[in-house]
Amino acid sequence: MKARALLSLALMLQAGAAFAGSITEPSVERSAPNKVTVRWTDADPVDVFVSDRPDATVDTARRVSRNDRDGHHDLKGSAAQRSYFLLRDRASGQVVRVAERVLPLEQGSNFRDIGGYAAADGKHVRWGLIYRSGGTPLLSEADLRQVQALGLAKMVDLRSDEERVLAPTRIDGVPYTAVGYSMGPMVANLGKNKSDPMKGIEQIYRNFPTQLAPQLRLVFRSLLAKEGPLAYNCSAGQDRTGFTTAMILSALGVPRETIYADYALSTTYRRPAYEMTKIDPAAHADEPVALFFAKFQGNPDQAKPKPLLTAANKPYLAFSFDEIERRWGSVEGYLEKELGVGTADLATLRATYLE
């Protein structure tokens, strides 16, 4: 709930720039397995439209509420059907698009859309085009149908060689890319600083800009090629996936406060029991990475995600930004010098993924 409150605060602070008209704080939450609730704030009455297409307009969507003044509307609908809402202020004509942030998967973790955030030039990140996720080795058949309905054009797996063998994705039929590496050094980093685990976490995040550069080149190459909806993931969908998301949102001109708020949502939306298949330590006695995950699975305290903050309330992700600014001067410098994403590419990304 704290993560949601942080995101709500970030959106409120941006309300004047984010929405040119009078509709603010739009959100969609699943209030029951077969019902979603769309909410907003507006002094004027609002018309509510719904579609299964993220690019729908008020002319192509179905109107489900007219002259709505109470700031919310409930709509019945199966989790298998992803809905995109259009809110139209009846006085100004302003139209705001909003959708459910997280996919309501039965056996998935942290699979969510990064659309809707206020970005460069008063625009917003388009819904239905960029998804971030945790591991997907245990998705149910119903979950697979939900994911299939997204029409993914590409998946980029940020996980190590060991993780991909231990917990292969269940998502088939989507072009899939990964860059091989061992998670051993990350595990060793955490083990070196048992008296001060934060030192290990800080080093891991400081390493991300170089460690994940090959994967980020794949991600940005796919985005620039306009191949269609993209999904990328690690195991928890919070650390490596959080850094990747931070670079995409930064490239789109999303403010740092909003990036941190989106990052913090992993604490709300992670479901660790579905991120990794059950590991038998005896069967993997000589495999440090497998034993690392087995240790977490055997610790009931790890079943509940922890806030991604230092004792001083600094987001772990800030260490990655610190390292980028120290070595490359800015995120823009990192994108250009390390990833080959220059000024013209940023313009293309914003033209494609903002509205």
Number of C-alpha atoms within 10 A of each C-alpha: 10 13 19 17 12 18 22 17 16 22 21 14 13 20 17 14 16 23 18 15 18 19 25 20 18 22 19 21 16 20 13 12 11 13 14 21 16 23 19 19 17 18 13 17 19 27 19 24 23 24 19 15 16 21 14 17 16 17 8 12 18 16 16 14 16 13 13 19 15 14 16 17 16 16 16 13 15 14 20 18 14 20 20 22 29 26 26 25 22 15 12 12 13 16 21 22 23 24 23 21 21 20 22 22 18 15 19 25 27 31 26 22 20 20 23 22 26 26 23 20 13 15 21 23 23 22 25 24 23 21 24 23 28 31 30 27 20 22 21 15 12 14 22 20 14 18 18 15 13 19 14 20 17 20 22 21 24 28 27 19 15 18 20 19 11 17 19 15 17 15 17 9 10 14 10 15 15 17 14 15 14 13 16 15 12 16 17 14 17 18 14 12 13 11 8 11 13 16 14 19 20 18 16 22 22 20 16 20 24 15 14 17 16 16 22 24 16 17 23 21 16 18 22 16 11 16 13 15 18 22 23 28 26 23 26 25 27 26 22 24 23 25 24 24 24 24 22 22 23 20 23 26 21 20 17 15 16 24 22 22 21 22 24 25 25 27 19 16 25 23 18 21 16 21 25 23 18 14 18 12 17 9 10 13 10 10 12 16 22 21 19 16 18 19 13 13 19 13 9 8 10 13 14 13 15 13 16 19 14 12 8 6 9 12 17 24 25 17 19 21 22 15 20 22 15 10 12 15 13 15 18 19 17 21 26 16 12 16 19 14 20 16 13 8 18 20 12 17 20 20 11 16 20 22 18
